[in-house]
Amino acid sequence: MKYAFIMGSNAFVVPNNTLSYVDHDQSNRFLRILSIQKETPPDQPRAVLTIDADITDYEGHRLQLTANKPEATSDFDVHETPDRVHVTKPDGTTVLDVHQLDEKVAMGLEHNISAELEVNMPVTAIRVRGNFMTGGIHIEIDNEKLFVDGDSYGNSVQAGEHDLRFSHDGVLI
């Protein structure tokens, strides 16, 4: 199975469940999908979206999640539903929002995205939004654009053979 990370109006289809940043030629994981929501037999536990994350907010407060749970007492609120993990500051500002899209919603995205999803089936579509730092890189993702250290990306669809990685030079796939 492949993963399509939807960020703003961009889609990055990759074979792995991990987002990393590159620091001096070393990849460092900052987001990993541990499990996805899916139908399960009644006698088995419910499968829900579960993530690990290691980022900081724009003010430098560290957020570490292991299986959706904060590693230590944090200044963040974690809101979970079976298909979503939404991390906010106490004032409601989104720091990280990871949302698994169902197939109908994913295939209803812009044609350039849905066409790439169709070519790469089976694929799990994961929408990522937020405003955070990782490895000294500022990543801001809204509904329209992806910003990496102030450089914007819009309406881009890329498929790759490796993890999706970020660097000070932008998105690497």
C-alpha positions in Angstrom: 0.0 0.0 0.0 1.1 3.5 -0.8 0.4 6.8 1.1 -0.7 10.0 -0.5 0.1 12.9 1.7 -2.2 15.8 0.8 -0.8 19.2 1.9 -2.7 22.2 0.8 -3.5 21.6 -2.9 -0.5 19.3 -3.3 -0.3 15.5 -3.2 2.8 13.5 -2.6 2.4 9.7 -3.3 5.1 7.6 -1.6 5.6 4.0 -0.7 6.2 4.6 3.0 4.3 6.0 6.0 7.0 8.5 7.2 7.7 12.2 6.8 11.3 13.2 7.5 13.5 16.2 7.5 17.1 16.2 6.1 19.9 17.6 8.2 23.4 17.2 6.9 22.5 14.3 4.6 20.8 12.5 7.6 17.0 11.8 7.5 15.2 12.4 10.7 11.6 11.2 11.1 9.1 13.8 12.4 5.8 12.1 11.5 4.9 8.4 11.1 1.6 6.7 10.4 1.5 3.7 12.7 -2.0 2.5 11.7 -4.9 3.6 9.6 -8.6 3.5 10.1 -10.2 0.5 8.4 -13.0 -2.0 8.8 -12.3 -4.8 11.2 -14.1 -8.0 12.1 -16.4 -7.6 15.1 -14.1 -9.8 17.3 -11.0 -7.7 16.7 -10.1 -4.3 18.1 -11.1 -1.3 16.0 -8.4 0.0 13.6 -8.0 3.8 14.0 -5.5 6.4 12.7 -2.5 6.3 15.0 0.6 8.4 14.6 4.0 9.2 16.1 5.1 12.9 15.9 8.1 14.9 17.0 7.9 18.6 16.2 7.8 22.0 17.9 5.3 24.7 17.6 6.4 28.1 16.1 7.3 29.3 19.6 9.6 26.3 20.2 7.5 24.2 22.5 8.2 20.5 21.8 5.4 18.1 20.9 6.2 14.4 21.0 3.4 12.0 20.4 3.7 8.2 20.6 0.6 6.3 19.4 -1.4 9.6 19.6 -0.4 10.2 23.3 1.9 13.0 24.4 5.2 11.8 25.8 5.2 14.3 28.6 2.9 16.9 30.1 2.5 19.3 27.3 0.9 22.6 26.5 -1.1 21.0 23.7 -4.5 19.5 23.4 -4.8 16.2 21.4 -8.2 15.6 19.9 -8.7 12.1 18.4 -11.4 10.5 16.2 -11.0 7.2 14.4 -9.7 9.0 11.3 -8.1 12.0 12.7 -5.5 13.3 15.2 -5.7 17.1 15.7 -3.3 18.9 18.0 -4.0 22.4 19.1 -2.7 25.0 21.5 -4.9 26.0 24.4 -6.2 28.9 22.3 -7.4 26.5 19.6 -4.7 27.3 17.1 -3.8 24.2 15.1 -0.3 22.9 15.4 -0.7 19.6 13.6 -3.8 18.0 12.0 -3.5 14.5 10.4 -6.7 13.3 8.8 -7.2 10.1 6.9 -9.6 10.8 4.0 -12.1 8.1 3.0 -11.9 7.0 -0.7 -14.9 9.0 -1.8 -13.5 12.2 -0.4 -10.0 11.5 -1.7 -11.3 10.7 -5.2 -13.3 14.0 -5.1 -10.2 16.1 -4.8 -8.9 18.1 -7.7 -8.6 16.1 -10.9 -4.8 16.1 -10.9 -4.8 14.6 -7.4 -7.5 12.0 -8.0 -5.9 10.9 -11.3 -2.6 10.2 -9.4 -4.4 8.4 -6.6 -6.2 6.2 -9.2 -2.9 5.3 -10.9 -1.3 4.4 -7.6 -4.1 2.3 -6.0 -4.2 1.0 -3.4 -3.4 4.2 -1.7 -4.3 5.7 1.7 -4.9 9.5 1.5 -3.7 11.4 4.5 -4.3 15.2 4.7 -1.8 17.0 6.8 -2.2 20.6 8.0 -0.5 22.7 10.6 2.1 25.3 11.5 5.2 23.8 13.1 9.0 23.5 13.1 11.1 20.4 12.5 14.8 20.3 12.3 15.0 24.1 12.0 12.6 24.0 9.0 9.3 26.0 9.3 6.4 24.1 7.7 3.0 25.7 7.4 0.2 23.9 5.6 -3.3 25.4 5.1 -6.1 24.3 2.8 -4.5 25.9 -0.3 -0.7 25.8 0.0 2.3 24.2 1.6 5.0 26.6 2.8 8.5 25.3 3.5 10.7 28.1 5.1 8.5 30.6 3.3 8.6 29.0 -0.2 5.1 28.1 -1.3 3.9 25.0 -3.2 0.5 24.8 -4.9 -1.2 22.4 -7.3 1.7 20.0 -7.3 1.3 16.2 -7.6 4.3 14.0 -7.4 4.9 10.3 -6.9 8.2 8.9 -5.7 10.0 5.8 -4.8 11.3 7.1 -1.4 10.1 8.7 1.8 8.7 12.3 1.6 11.4 14.5 3.0 11.8 18.2 3.8 14.9 20.3 3.7 15.8 24.0 3.7 15.7 23.6 -0.1 12.1 22.4 0.0 10.3 19.1 -0.6 12.3 16.1 -1.6 10.6 13.0 -3.0 
